[in-house]
């Protein structure tokens, strides 16, 4: 069976952490990601979903997002005290996109993309950019996320908000409670796994590019994502079942949210509705062998 994603296997000795929740590794990993994307400051979060929740907390505004998106994004917008409006944007998948643009800064959701100097290229100093370490993402972990910015005041607030509203100190009794916050920090185990995968990231990107170039040639596409490789088929539900029988695990990224009753939306997104029937993500990860890639091409070409 050729899997859709590759999940690395690690044995973790938690006894090596000086504090299971706030080991120095967390701070070191935050700085690694900040340096990699070209930002000055970073704050680890328990998930990218919680990063969105905190960034939009009580903004009391309407946030426009693509209908073809994971429901966690819409949920975070609503539960943080805002309204969601769906758009017919189908181009963002596998890339970053502007989640919201306030008057003085914007929030960039980059859960599916992590590139060198990305913050420098896509953001201004006062902006917020968010990354995900969900197991299947470019740099995976046991979930987790990161918020980066060149605005120290904003990152300092996130650091306190994720730590129960307390100022950071190595000893609990030295922390000052500044406001009622949330238990949403990136813990040591999450940071360890993400850090180990980040060490391999450069080689992973190289392998993904080689596979993507081969796929693009055979499928006559121009995909650029390092997270997903999507093709279009006549019926993705039927195709998934057929391909699984032939040893390929595939997925759908994504179904539409605007037609779900729970979100109370009456808008039309015809392009999203149409693509949701045809889009299919095929195996695309760094553990694939040349034989795996050839098998994927051969089986899908017959389909």
VOZA-743878 format. One line per field, with one value per residue (C-alpha): residue number from 1; residue in one letter; z, y, x. Coordinates in Angstrom, 2 decimals, padded with zeros to 5 digits. Layout:
VOZA-743878
k <- [NUM_...]
r <- [A_...]
zz <- [Z_...]
yy <- [Y_...]
xx <- [X_...]
end
This chain:
VOZA-743878
k <- [1_2_3_4_5_6_7_8_9_10_11_12_13_14_15_16_17_18_19_20_21_22_23_24_25_26_27_28_29_30_31_32_33_34_35_36_37_38_39_40_41_42_43_44_45_46_47_48_49_50_51_52_53_54_55_56_57_58_59_60_61_62_63_64_65_66_67_68_69_70_71_72_73_74_75_76_77_78_79_80_81_82_83_84_85_86_87_88_89_90_91_92_93_94_95_96_97_98_99_100_101_102_103_104_105_106_107_108_109_110_111_112_113_114_115_116_117_118_119_120_121_122_123_124_125_126_127_128_129_130_131_132_133_134_135_136_137_138_139_140_141_142_143_144_145_146_147_148_149_150_151_152_153_154_155_156_157_158_159_160_161_162_163_164_165_166_167_168_169_170_171_172_173_174_175_176_177_178_179_180_181_182_183_184_185_186_187_188_189_190_191_192_193_194_195_196_197_198_199_200_201_202_203_204_205_206_207_208_209_210_211_212_213_214_215_216_217_218_219_220_221_222_223_224_225_226_227_228_229_230_231_232_233_234_235_236_237_238_239_240_241_242_243_244_245_246_247_248_249_250_251_252_253_254_255_256_257_258_259_260_261_262_263_264_265_266_267_268_269_270_271_272_273_274_275_276_277_278_279_280_281_282_283_284_285_286_287_288_289_290_291_292_293_294_295_296_297_298_299_300_301_302_303]
r <- [X_X_X_X_X_X_X_X_X_X_X_X_X_X_X_X_X_X_X_X_X_X_X_X_X_X_X_X_X_X_X_X_X_X_X_X_X_X_X_X_X_X_X_X_X_X_X_X_X_X_X_X_X_X_X_X_X_X_X_X_X_X_X_X_X_X_X_X_X_X_X_X_X_X_X_X_X_X_X_X_X_X_X_X_X_X_X_X_X_X_X_X_X_X_X_X_X_X_X_X_X_X_X_X_X_X_X_X_X_X_X_X_X_X_X_X_X_X_X_X_X_X_X_X_X_X_X_X_X_X_X_X_X_X_X_X_X_X_X_X_X_X_X_X_X_X_X_X_X_X_X_X_X_X_X_X_X_X_X_X_X_X_X_X_X_X_X_X_X_X_X_X_X_X_X_X_X_X_X_X_X_X_X_X_X_X_X_X_X_X_X_X_X_X_X_X_X_X_X_X_X_X_X_X_X_X_X_X_X_X_X_X_X_X_X_X_X_X_X_X_X_X_X_X_X_X_X_X_X_X_X_X_X_X_X_X_X_X_X_X_X_X_X_X_X_X_X_X_X_X_X_X_X_X_X_X_X_X_X_X_X_X_X_X_X_X_X_X_X_X_X_X_X_X_X_X_X_X_X_X_X_X_X_X_X_X_X_X_X_X_X_X_X_X_X_X_X_X_X_X_X_X_X]
zz <- [000.00_-000.97_001.61_000.88_003.49_005.42_009.23_010.77_013.74_016.82_020.24_022.76_026.09_028.09_030.96_028.98_029.17_032.13_032.07_029.98_029.00_028.71_027.93_026.41_023.16_022.68_022.69_020.47_017.94_017.94_017.05_014.33_012.58_012.97_011.47_008.64_007.47_008.13_011.13_014.37_016.82_017.12_019.55_019.54_019.86_020.58_017.09_014.10_014.76_018.18_016.58_014.37_017.35_019.37_016.44_015.82_019.44_019.97_016.81_016.15_012.41_009.28_008.01_004.40_003.73_000.83_000.98_000.08_003.37_006.48_008.87_011.72_010.11_010.00_013.51_014.91_013.32_014.80_018.27_018.60_018.30_014.59_011.54_008.56_004.91_002.28_-001.06_-004.28_-004.06_-005.21_-005.85_-002.28_-001.53_-000.74_-000.46_001.97_001.83_003.63_006.28_007.07_006.41_009.19_008.64_010.15_009.71_008.08_009.18_006.80_007.16_005.96_007.49_004.25_003.31_004.98_002.89_003.41_003.96_003.48_006.03_004.36_000.97_001.91_005.01_006.52_009.95_011.76_010.11_011.65_009.80_011.06_010.41_011.24_012.53_012.12_011.37_007.62_007.09_005.51_008.96_010.97_014.69_017.22_016.07_017.03_015.34_015.24_014.97_013.68_013.31_013.55_015.98_019.43_021.26_019.36_019.92_023.62_023.91_022.21_024.52_027.56_026.04_025.30_028.82_030.73_030.57_032.56_031.97_031.27_033.97_034.56_037.94_038.25_041.41_039.58_036.88_036.99_035.92_033.59_032.21_031.92_029.15_027.53_027.80_024.20_024.35_022.21_024.60_024.70_023.03_020.12_019.76_019.86_016.99_014.91_015.48_014.39_011.22_010.60_010.60_007.59_005.89_003.32_002.04_002.13_-000.06_-002.53_-002.81_-003.11_-005.95_-007.82_-007.41_-008.28_-011.45_-012.57_-011.77_-013.58_-016.67_-016.83_-015.74_-017.76_-014.75_-013.09_-009.41_-007.00_-003.51_-001.07_000.86_-001.66_-005.21_-006.63_-009.90_-011.27_-011.93_-013.12_-009.70_-006.75_-004.41_-006.86_-007.81_-004.16_-003.75_-007.00_-006.24_-002.72_-004.14_-006.31_-003.37_-003.48_-000.59_-001.84_-000.35_-001.11_-000.34_000.20_000.28_000.43_003.70_002.39_001.81_005.35_007.45_010.56_009.09_007.99_004.61_001.63_-000.87_-004.05_-004.85_-008.20_-008.92_-005.48_-005.76_-009.11_-008.12_-004.88_-007.00_-009.02_-006.96_-005.72_-003.75_-004.67_-002.74_-002.46_000.25_000.84_001.68_-001.81_-003.88_-007.65_-007.92_-005.84_-008.08_-011.21_-009.73_-008.93_-012.46_-014.04_-011.95_-012.24_-015.95_-016.42_-014.28]
yy <- [000.00_003.43_005.95_009.47_010.95_009.79_009.98_009.64_007.30_008.51_007.11_009.96_009.89_012.44_012.07_014.22_017.25_019.53_020.29_018.21_021.23_024.03_022.59_024.87_022.98_024.86_028.22_026.90_025.56_028.82_030.67_028.13_028.69_032.46_032.47_030.13_032.27_035.55_036.82_038.29_036.66_033.44_031.86_028.16_027.16_023.82_023.86_026.15_026.19_027.70_030.22_031.39_031.43_033.68_035.96_036.63_036.56_039.00_041.00_040.99_041.15_039.15_036.93_035.77_032.33_029.86_027.39_024.59_024.59_022.40_023.06_023.86_027.27_028.20_026.84_028.92_032.05_031.48_030.31_033.32_035.63_036.44_035.71_033.69_034.43_031.85_032.74_030.78_030.71_027.35_028.45_028.63_024.86_023.85_027.48_030.39_032.96_036.15_035.08_038.68_042.15_044.65_048.32_048.16_044.50_041.25_037.63_035.06_031.44_029.32_025.99_024.18_026.01_026.59_028.11_029.87_033.65_033.30_035.98_038.44_037.76_037.71_039.87_043.27_043.79_044.20_041.17_037.76_034.54_031.12_027.65_024.17_021.10_018.75_015.27_015.45_019.02_019.91_019.85_017.46_016.75_015.64_018.65_022.13_025.47_028.67_032.38_034.64_038.40_041.28_042.92_041.99_043.36_041.06_037.96_038.79_038.86_035.47_034.04_035.11_034.18_030.61_030.27_030.80_034.58_034.50_036.10_033.47_032.35_029.05_028.63_028.69_030.79_033.53_033.97_036.92_036.44_039.34_038.23_035.10_033.21_029.80_026.55_026.60_026.52_024.27_021.57_019.91_016.66_018.52_020.69_017.63_015.83_018.99_019.81_016.33_016.62_020.13_018.77_016.65_019.36_020.49_016.93_016.39_019.44_018.21_014.80_016.33_018.55_015.53_013.65_016.72_017.34_013.75_013.96_017.30_015.80_012.71_014.35_017.54_019.78_022.60_021.90_023.70_022.68_020.85_019.60_018.13_016.86_017.10_015.84_015.94_012.82_012.25_011.14_011.42_009.24_006.34_006.93_006.74_003.35_001.97_003.20_001.81_-001.64_-001.21_-000.20_003.61_005.72_009.01_011.88_014.80_018.32_019.64_019.39_022.64_024.22_026.83_024.25_022.85_023.83_024.25_027.39_028.89_030.07_030.62_031.76_029.96_028.87_027.08_026.65_025.17_022.89_021.57_021.07_019.33_016.51_016.04_016.97_014.04_014.12_011.30_009.85_012.54_012.28_011.95_008.22_007.22_005.16_005.40_002.24_003.84_006.90_004.74_002.62_005.72_007.03_003.65_002.96_006.45_006.63_003.51_005.04]
xx <- [000.00_001.37_000.17_-001.00_001.36_004.42_004.39_007.85_008.26_010.16_010.98_010.85_012.69_010.70_013.16_015.61_013.32_013.94_010.21_007.83_005.75_008.30_011.70_014.33_013.78_010.49_012.26_015.04_012.55_010.62_013.82_014.69_011.38_011.62_015.11_014.07_011.14_012.93_010.96_012.30_009.89_007.89_005.46_004.63_000.97_-000.69_-002.26_-002.57_-006.32_-005.70_-003.35_-006.20_-008.57_-006.27_-005.42_-009.13_-010.31_-013.18_-012.45_-016.20_-015.83_-016.64_-013.84_-013.86_-012.39_-012.51_-015.37_-012.94_-011.06_-010.75_-013.68_-011.28_-010.65_-014.33_-014.81_-011.94_-013.38_-016.82_-015.74_-013.42_-016.42_-016.57_-018.71_-017.58_-018.26_-017.33_-015.76_-015.35_-011.54_-010.14_-006.54_-005.23_-004.98_-001.42_-000.32_-000.61_-003.41_-004.44_-006.92_-007.86_-006.53_-007.09_-006.33_-002.84_-001.82_-002.85_-003.03_-001.54_-002.60_000.33_-000.66_000.19_003.38_006.75_009.53_012.86_012.45_008.70_007.80_010.19_008.62_004.93_004.52_005.20_006.79_003.47_001.80_001.15_001.99_000.87_002.24_000.97_002.82_-000.12_001.35_000.67_001.91_005.30_006.95_004.82_004.59_001.99_000.01_001.19_001.60_003.64_002.91_005.69_006.01_008.45_006.05_007.37_004.33_001.99_004.14_004.54_000.75_000.42_003.08_001.08_-002.29_-001.12_000.30_-002.93_-002.57_000.67_004.04_006.69_009.11_010.89_009.17_005.39_005.51_007.39_004.75_002.40_-001.22_-001.98_-005.35_-007.52_-005.73_-005.70_-003.78_-002.58_001.22_003.43_004.64_008.05_006.98_005.39_008.51_010.79_009.03_008.69_012.36_013.47_011.40_012.68_016.26_015.25_013.21_015.77_016.21_012.46_011.87_014.46_012.78_009.32_010.49_011.85_008.56_006.50_008.50_007.90_004.19_003.88_005.49_003.29_000.03_000.72_000.17_002.06_001.54_003.87_002.74_005.03_002.00_-000.46_-000.39_-003.90_-005.28_-008.83_-010.88_-014.43_-015.73_-013.32_-015.39_-015.45_-011.81_-010.70_-012.35_-010.90_-007.39_-007.43_-008.15_-005.07_-002.89_-003.02_-004.31_-005.76_-007.74_-010.06_-008.84_-011.41_-015.20_-017.19_-018.31_-020.75_-023.48_-023.34_-026.36_-024.23_-022.63_-025.94_-024.67_-026.95_-024.30_-023.31_-019.77_-020.16_-016.44_-015.82_-018.84_-017.67_-014.03_-015.03_-016.45_-013.28_-010.22_-008.14_-004.89_-002.51_000.48_003.14_005.79_009.52_009.44_008.28_010.69_011.17_009.08_006.32_006.23_006.12_003.32_001.25_001.66_000.88_-002.23_-003.68_-002.99_-005.10_-007.85]
end
